[in-house]
């Protein structure tokens, strides 16, 4: 473990004992970090995954207990990363007016010319009918666009500016 990482852990240590972290290896998620809280409903996992052919990490977060992600949650991640065009197509209609407002230009035909997947949350039990979101960094706008999904549909967009 590097010096900076050790220092970061020491500085972020919860002296109250109400929270803790634990790193584990996982066959799919590789390095997972569990952020545990006395109130288990606040506990979650974080990992970094990659789109095929990309070396830019994508942050992934999911609710959970110390047992780790379920097979269904892993399957959700695999589906999303295997077909990012399909996911973006569900967001496009909501993103378009925000893109025009923030980038001051029309949205490009190829979304990858302006949008980069930054991270996403995994819905409970890996079911896309449950709530989840996906965040993109939009280079021409200089902002992050986050689409919220409910019931398998993109329902809103939040822009960080």
Contact map, one row per residue, 1 for C-alpha under 8 A:
11101100000000000000000000000000000000000000000000000000000000000000000000000000000000000000000000000000000000000000000000000000000000000000000000000000000000000
11111100000000000000000000000000000000000000000000000000000000000000000000000000000000000000000000000000000000000000000000000000000000000000000000000000000000000
11111110000000000000000000000000000000000000000000000000000000000000000000000000000000000000000000000000000000000000000000000000000000000000000000000000000000000
01111111000000000000000000000000000000000000000000000000000000000000000000000000000000000000000000000000000000000000000000000000000000000000000000000000000000000
11111111100000000000000000000000000000000000000000000000000000000000000000000000000000000000000000000000000000000000000000000000000000000000000000000000000000000
11111111110000000000000000000000000000000000000000000000000000000000000000000000000000000000000000000000000000000000000000000000000000000000000000000000000000000
00111111111000000000000000000000000000000000000000000000000000000000000000000000000000000000000000000000000000000000000000000000000000000000000000000000000000000
00011111111100000000000000000000000000000000000000000000000000000000000000000000000000000000000000000000000000000000000000000000000000000000000000000000000000000
00001111111110000000000000000000000000000000000000000000000000000000000000000000000000000000000000000000000000000000000000000000000000000000000000000000000000000
00000111111110000000000000000000000000000000000000000000000000000000000000000000000000000000000000000000000000000000000000000000000000000000000000000000000000000
00000011111110000000000000000000000000000000000000000000000000000000000000000000000000000000000000000000000000000000000000000000000000000000000000000000000000000
00000001111111000000000000000000000000000000000000000000000000000000000000000000000000000000000000000000000000000000000000000000000000000000000000000000000000000
00000000111111100001000000000000000000000000000000000000000000000000000000000000000000000000000000000000000000000000000000000000000000000000000000000000000000000
00000000000111111111000000000000000000000000000000000000000000000000000000000000000000000000000000000000000000000000000000000000000000000000000000000000000000000
00000000000011111000000000000000000000000000000000000000000000000000000000000000000000000000000000000000000000000000000000000000000000000000000000000000000000000
00000000000001111110000000000000000000000000000000000000000000000000000000000000000000000000000000000000000000000000000000000000000000000000000000000000000000000
00000000000001111111000000000000000000000000000000000000000000000000000000000000000000000000000000000000000000000000000000000000000000000000000000000000000000000
00000000000001011111000000000000000011000000000000000000000000000000000000000000000000000000000000000000000000000000000000000000000000000000000000000000000000000
00000000000001011111100000000000001111000000000000000000000000000000000000000000000000000000000000000000000000000000000000000000000000000000000000000000000000000
00000000000011001111110000000000001110000000000000000000000000000000000000000000000000000000000000000000000000000000000000000000000000000000000000000000000000000
00000000000000000011111000000000111100000000000000000000000000000000000000000000000000000000000000000000000000000000000000000000000000000000000000000000000000000
00000000000000000001111100000000111100000000000000000000000000000000000000000000000000000000000000000000000000000000000000000000000000000000000000000000000000000
00000000000000000000111110000011110000000000000000000000000000000000000000000000000000000000000000000000000000000000000000000000000000000000000000000000000000000
00000000000000000000011111000011110000000000000000000000000000000000000000000000000000000000000000000000000000000000000000000000000000000000000000000000000000000
00000000000000000000001111101111000000000000000000000000000000000000000000000000000000000000000000000000000000000000000000000000000000000000000000000000000000000
00000000000000000000000111111111000000000000000000000000000000000000000000000000000000000000000000000000000000000000000000000000000000000000000000000000000000000
00000000000000000000000011111100000000000000000000000000000000000000000000000000000000000000000000000000000000000000000000000000000000000000000000000000000000000
00000000000000000000000001111100000000000000000000000000000000000000000001000000000000000000000000000000000000000000000000000000000000000000000000000000000000000
00000000000000000000000011111111000000000000001110000000000000000000000000000000000000000000000000000000000000000000000000000000000000000000000000000000000000000
00000000000000000000000011111111000000000000001000000000000000000000000000000000000000000000000000000000000000000000000000000000000000000000000000000000000000000
00000000000000000000001111001111100000000000001100000000000000000000000000000000000000000000000000000000000000000000000000000000000000000000000000000000000000000
00000000000000000000001111001111110000000000111000000000000000000000000000000000000000000000000000000000000000000000000000000000000000000000000000000000000000000
00000000000000000000111100000011111000000000111000000000000000000000000000000000000000000000000000000000000000000000000000000000000000000000000000000000000000000
00000000000000000000111100000001111100000011110000000000000000000100000000000000000000000000000000000000000000000000000000000000000000000000000000000000000000000
00000000000000000011110000000000111110000011110000000000000000000000000000000000000000000000000000000000000000000000000000000000000000000000000000000000000000000
00000000000000000011110000000000011111010111000000000000000000001100000000000000000000000000000000000000000000000000000000000000000000000000000000000000000000000
00000000000000000111000000000000001111111110000000000000000000000000000000000000000000000000000000000000000000000000000000000000000000000000000000000000000000000
00000000000000000110000000000000000111110000000000000000000000000000000000000000000000000000000000000000000000000000000000000000000000000000000000000000000000000
00000000000000000000000000000000000011111110000000000000000000000000000000000000000000000000000000000000000000000000000000000000000000000000000000000000000000000
00000000000000000000000000000000000111111110000000000000000000011000000000000000000000000000000000000000000000000000000000000000000000000000000000000000000000000
00000000000000000000000000000000000010111110000000000000000000110000000000000000000000000000000000000000000000000000000000000000000000000000000000000000000000000
00000000000000000000000000000000000110111111000000000000000000100000000000000000000000000000000000000000000000000000000000000000000000000000000000000000000000000
00000000000000000000000000000000011110111111100000000000000000111000000000000000000000000000000000000000000000000000000000000000000000000000000000000000000000000
00000000000000000000000000000000011100000111110000000000000011111000000000000000000000000000000000000000000000000000000000000000000000000000000000000000000000000
00000000000000000000000000000001111000000011111000000000000011110001100000000000000000000000000000000000000000000000000000000000000000000000000000000000000000000
00000000000000000000000000000001111000000001111100000000001111000000000000000000000000000000000000000000000000000000000000000000000000000000000000000000000000000
00000000000000000000000000001111100000000000111110000000001110000000000000000000000000000000000000000000000000000000000000000000000000000000000000000000000000000
00000000000000000000000000001010000000000000011111000000111100000000000000000000000000000000000000000000000000000000000000000000000000000000000000000000000000000
00000000000000000000000000001000000000000000001111100000111100000000000000000000000000000000000000000000000000000000000000000000000000000000000000000000000000000
00000000000000000000000000000000000000000000000111111111110000000000000000000000100000000000000000000000000000000000000000000000000000000000000000000000000000000
00000000000000000000000000000000000000000000000011111111010000000000000000000000110000000000000000000000000000000000000000000000000000000000000000000000000000000
00000000000000000000000000000000000000000000000001111100000000000000000000000000110000000000000000000000000000000000000000000000000000000000000000000000000000000
00000000000000000000000000000000000000000000000001111110000000000000000000000000000000000000000000000000000000000000000000000000000000000000000000000000000000000
00000000000000000000000000000000000000000000000001111111000000000000000000000000000000000000000000000000000000000000000000000000000000000000000000000000000000000
00000000000000000000000000000000000000000000000001101111100000000000000000000000000000000000000000000000000000000000000000000000000000000000000000000000000000000
00000000000000000000000000000000000000000000000001100111110000000000000000000000000000000000000000000000000000000000000000000000000000000000000000000000000000000
00000000000000000000000000000000000000000000000111000011111000000000000000000000000000000000000000000000000000000000010000000000000000000000000000000000000000000
00000000000000000000000000000000000000000000000111100001111100000000000000000000000000000000000000000000000000000000111100000000000000000000000000000000000000000
00000000000000000000000000000000000000000000011110000000111110000000000000000000000000000000000000000000000000000000011100000000000000000000000000000000000000000
00000000000000000000000000000000000000000000011110000000011111000000000000000000000000000000000000000000000000000000001111000000000000000000000000000000000000000
00000000000000000000000000000000000000000001111000000000001111100000000000000000000000000000000000000000000000000000000111000000000000000000000000000000000000000
00000000000000000000000000000000000000000001110000000000000111110000100000000000000000000000000000000000000000000000000011110000000000000000000000000000000000000
00000000000000000000000000000000000000001111100000000000000011111000000000000000000000000000000000000000000000000000000001010000000000000000000000000000000000000
00000000000000000000000000000000000000011011100000000000000001111111100000000000000000000000000000000000000000000000000000000000000000000000000000000000000000000
00000000000000000000000000000000000100010011000000000000000000111111000000000000000000000000000000000000000000000000000000000000000000000000000000000000000000000
00000000000000000000000000000000010100000000000000000000000000011111000000000000000000000000000000000000000000000000000000000000000000000000000000000000000000000
00000000000000000000000000000000000000000000000000000000000000011111100000000000000000000000000000000000000000000000000000000000000000000000000000000000000000000
00000000000000000000000000000000000000000000100000000000000000011111110000000000000000000000000000000000000000000000000000000000000000000000000000000000000000000
00000000000000000000000000000000000000000000100000000000000001010011111011000000000000000000000000000000000000000000000000000000000000000000000000000000000000000
00000000000000000000000000000000000000000000000000000000000000000001111111000000000000000000000000000000000000000000000000001100000000000000000000000000000000000
00000000000000000000000000000000000000000000000000000000000000000000111111100000000000000000000000000000000000000000000000000000000000000000000000000000000000000
00000000000000000000000000000000000000000000000000000000000000000000011111110000000000000000000000000000000000000000000000001110000000000000000000000000000000000
00000000000000000000000000000000000000000000000000000000000000000000111111111000000000000000000000000000000000000000000001111110000000000000000000000000000000000
00000000000000000000000000010000000000000000000000000000000000000000111111111100000000000000000000000000000000000000000000000100000000000000000000000000000000000
00000000000000000000000000000000000000000000000000000000000000000000001111111110000000000000000000000000000000000000000000000100000000000000000000000000000000000
00000000000000000000000000000000000000000000000000000000000000000000000111111111000000000000000000000000000000000000000001000111000000000000000000000000000000000
00000000000000000000000000000000000000000000000000000000000000000000000011111111100000000000000000000000000000000000000001000000000000000000000000000000000000000
00000000000000000000000000000000000000000000000000000000000000000000000001111111110000000000000000000000000000000000000000000000000000000000000000000000000000000
00000000000000000000000000000000000000000000000000000000000000000000000000111111111000000000000000000000000000000000000000000000000000000000000000000000000000000
00000000000000000000000000000000000000000000000000000000000000000000000000011111111100100000000000000000000000000000000000000000000000000000000000000000000000000
00000000000000000000000000000000000000000000000001110000000000000000000000001111111100000000000000000000000000000000000000000000000000000000000000000000000000000
00000000000000000000000000000000000000000000000000110000000000000000000000000111111100000000000000000000000000000000000000000000000000000000000000000000000000000
00000000000000000000000000000000000000000000000000000000000000000000000000000011111111100000000000000000000000000000000000000000000000000000000000000000000000000
00000000000000000000000000000000000000000000000000000000000000000000000000000001111111110000000000000000000000000000000000000000000000000000000000000000000000000
00000000000000000000000000000000000000000000000000000000000000000000000000000000001111111000000000000000000000000000000000000000000000000000000000000000000000000
00000000000000000000000000000000000000000000000000000000000000000000000000000000001111111100000000000000000000000000000000000000000000000000000000000000000000000
00000000000000000000000000000000000000000000000000000000000000000000000000000001001111111110000000000000000000000000000000000000000000000000000000000000000000000
00000000000000000000000000000000000000000000000000000000000000000000000000000000000111111111000000000000000000100000000000000000000000000000000000000000000000000
00000000000000000000000000000000000000000000000000000000000000000000000000000000000011111111100000000000000000000000000000000000000000000000000000000000000000000
00000000000000000000000000000000000000000000000000000000000000000000000000000000000001111111100000000000000000000000000000000000000000000000000000000000110000000
00000000000000000000000000000000000000000000000000000000000000000000000000000000000000111111111000000000000000000000000000000000000000000000000000100000010000000
00000000000000000000000000000000000000000000000000000000000000000000000000000000000000011111111100000000000000000000000000000000000000000000000000000000000000000
00000000000000000000000000000000000000000000000000000000000000000000000000000000000000001111111110000000000000000000000000000000000000000000000000000000000000000
00000000000000000000000000000000000000000000000000000000000000000000000000000000000000000011111111000000000000000000000000000000000000000000000000000000011110000
00000000000000000000000000000000000000000000000000000000000000000000000000000000000000000011111111100000000000000000000000000000000000000000000010000000000010000
00000000000000000000000000000000000000000000000000000000000000000000000000000000000000000001111111110000011000000000000000000000000000000000000000000000000000000
00000000000000000000000000000000000000000000000000000000000000000000000000000000000000000000111111111000000000000000000000000000000000000000000000000000000000000
00000000000000000000000000000000000000000000000000000000000000000000000000000000000000000000011111111100000000000000000000000000000000000000000000000000000000100
00000000000000000000000000000000000000000000000000000000000000000000000000000000000000000000001111111111111000000000000000000000000000000000100000000000000000000
00000000000000000000000000000000000000000000000000000000000000000000000000000000000000000000000111111111111000000000000000000000000000000000000000000000000000000
00000000000000000000000000000000000000000000000000000000000000000000000000000000000000000000000011111111100000000000000000000000000000000000000000000000000000000
00000000000000000000000000000000000000000000000000000000000000000000000000000000000000000000000001111111000000000000000000000000000000000000100000000000000000000
00000000000000000000000000000000000000000000000000000000000000000000000000000000000000000000000000111111110000000000000000000000000000000001110000000000000000000
00000000000000000000000000000000000000000000000000000000000000000000000000000000000000000000000000111111110000000000000000000000000000000000100000000000000000000
00000000000000000000000000000000000000000000000000000000000000000000000000000000000000000000000000111011111000000000000000000000000000000000000000000000000000000
00000000000000000000000000000000000000000000000000000000000000000000000000000000000000000000000100110011111100000000000000000000000000000000000000000000000000000
00000000000000000000000000000000000000000000000000000000000000000000000000000000000000000000000100110000111110100000000000000000000000000000000000000000000000000
00000000000000000000000000000000000000000000000000000000000000000000000000000000000000000000000000000000011111101100000000000000000000000000000000000000000000000
00000000000000000000000000000000000000000000000000000000000000000000000000000000000000000000000000000000001111100000000000000000000000000000000000000000000000000
00000000000000000000000000000000000000000000000000000000000000000000000000000000000000000000000000000000000111111100000000000000000000000000000000000000000000000
00000000000000000000000000000000000000000000000000000000000000000000000000000000000000010000000000000000001111111110000000000000000000000000000000000000000000000
00000000000000000000000000000000000000000000000000000000000000000000000000000000000000000000000000000000000001111111000000000000000000000000000000000000000000000
00000000000000000000000000000000000000000000000000000000000000000000000000000000000000000000000000000000000101111110000000000000000000000000000000000000000000000
00000000000000000000000000000000000000000000000000000000000000000000000000000000000000000000000000000000000101111111000000000000000000000111000000000000000000000
00000000000000000000000000000000000000000000000000000000000000000000000000000000000000000000000000000000000000111111100000000000000000011110000000000000000000000
00000000000000000000000000000000000000000000000000000000000000000000000000000000000000000000000000000000000000010111110000000000000000011110000000000000000000000
00000000000000000000000000000000000000000000000000000000010000000000000000000000000000000000000000000000000000000011111000000000000001111000000000000000000000000
00000000000000000000000000000000000000000000000000000000111000000000000000000000000000000000000000000000000000000001111100000000000001111000000000000000000000000
00000000000000000000000000000000000000000000000000000000011100000000000000000000000000000000000000000000000000000000111110000000000001110000000000000000000000000
00000000000000000000000000000000000000000000000000000000011110000000000000000000000000000000000000000000000000000000011111000000000111100000000000000000000000000
00000000000000000000000000000000000000000000000000000000000111000000000000000000000000000000000000000000000000000000001111100000000111000000000000000000000000000
00000000000000000000000000000000000000000000000000000000000111100000000010011000000000000000000000000000000000000000000111110100000110000000000000000000000000000
00000000000000000000000000000000000000000000000000000000000001000000000010000000000000000000000000000000000000000000000011111111111100000000000000000000000000000
00000000000000000000000000000000000000000000000000000000000001100000000010000000000000000000000000000000000000000000000001111110011000000000000000000000000000000
00000000000000000000000000000000000000000000000000000000000000000000010110000000000000000000000000000000000000000000000000111110000000000000000000000000000000000
00000000000000000000000000000000000000000000000000000000000000000000010111110000000000000000000000000000000000000000000001111111010000000000000000000000000000000
00000000000000000000000000000000000000000000000000000000000000000000000110010000000000000000000000000000000000000000000000111111110000000000000000000000000000000
00000000000000000000000000000000000000000000000000000000000000000000000000010000000000000000000000000000000000000000000000100111111100000000000000001111000000000
00000000000000000000000000000000000000000000000000000000000000000000000000000000000000000000000000000000000000000000000000100011111000000000000000000111000000000
00000000000000000000000000000000000000000000000000000000000000000000000000000000000000000000000000000000000000000000000000110111111100000000000000001111000000000
00000000000000000000000000000000000000000000000000000000000000000000000000000000000000000000000000000000000000000000000000110001111110000000000000011110000000000
00000000000000000000000000000000000000000000000000000000000000000000000000000000000000000000000000000000000000000000000111100001011111000000000000011100000000000
00000000000000000000000000000000000000000000000000000000000000000000000000000000000000000000000000000000000000000000000111000000001111100000000001111000000000000
00000000000000000000000000000000000000000000000000000000000000000000000000000000000000000000000000000000000000000000111110000000000111110000000001110000000000000
00000000000000000000000000000000000000000000000000000000000000000000000000000000000000000000000000000000000000000000111100000000000011111000000111100000000000000
00000000000000000000000000000000000000000000000000000000000000000000000000000000000000000000000000000000000000000011111000000000000001111100000111000000000000000
00000000000000000000000000000000000000000000000000000000000000000000000000000000000000000000000000000000000000000011110000000000000000111110011110000000000000000
00000000000000000000000000000000000000000000000000000000000000000000000000000000000000000000000000000000000000000111000000000000000000011111111110000000000000000
00000000000000000000000000000000000000000000000000000000000000000000000000000000000000000000000000000000000000000111000000000000000000001111111000000000000000000
00000000000000000000000000000000000000000000000000000000000000000000000000000000000000000000000000000010000000000100000000000000000000000111110000000000000000000
00000000000000000000000000000000000000000000000000000000000000000000000000000000000000000000000000100111000000000000000000000000000000000111111000000000000000000
00000000000000000000000000000000000000000000000000000000000000000000000000000000000000000000000000000010000000000000000000000000000000001111111100000000000000000
00000000000000000000000000000000000000000000000000000000000000000000000000000000000000000000000000000000000000000000000000000000000000001110111110000000000000111
00000000000000000000000000000000000000000000000000000000000000000000000000000000000000000000000000000000000000000000000000000000000000111100011111000000000000110
00000000000000000000000000000000000000000000000000000000000000000000000000000000000000000000001000000000000000000000000000000000000000111100001111100000000011110
00000000000000000000000000000000000000000000000000000000000000000000000000000000000000000000000000000000000000000000000000000000000011110000000111110000000011100
00000000000000000000000000000000000000000000000000000000000000000000000000000000000000000010000000000000000000000000000000000000000011100000000011111000011111000
00000000000000000000000000000000000000000000000000000000000000000000000000000000000000000000000000000000000000000000000000000000001111000000000001111100011110000
00000000000000000000000000000000000000000000000000000000000000000000000000000000000000000000000000000000000000000000000000000001011110000000000000111111111100000
00000000000000000000000000000000000000000000000000000000000000000000000000000000000000000000000000000000000000000000000000000001111100000000000000011111111000000
00000000000000000000000000000000000000000000000000000000000000000000000000000000000000000000000000000000000000000000000000000001111000000000000000001111100000000
00000000000000000000000000000000000000000000000000000000000000000000000000000000000000000000000000000000000000000000000000000001110000000000000000001111110000000
00000000000000000000000000000000000000000000000000000000000000000000000000000000000000000100000000000000000000000000000000000000000000000000000000001111111000000
00000000000000000000000000000000000000000000000000000000000000000000000000000000000000000110010000000000000000000000000000000000000000000000000000111101111100000
00000000000000000000000000000000000000000000000000000000000000000000000000000000000000000000010000000000000000000000000000000000000000000000000000111100111110000
00000000000000000000000000000000000000000000000000000000000000000000000000000000000000000000010000000000000000000000000000000000000000000000000000111000011111000
00000000000000000000000000000000000000000000000000000000000000000000000000000000000000000000011000000000000000000000000000000000000000000000000011110000001111100
00000000000000000000000000000000000000000000000000000000000000000000000000000000000000000000000000000000000000000000000000000000000000000000000011100000000111110
00000000000000000000000000000000000000000000000000000000000000000000000000000000000000000000000001000000000000000000000000000000000000000000001111000000000011111
00000000000000000000000000000000000000000000000000000000000000000000000000000000000000000000000000000000000000000000000000000000000000000000001110000000000001111
00000000000000000000000000000000000000000000000000000000000000000000000000000000000000000000000000000000000000000000000000000000000000000000001000000000000000111
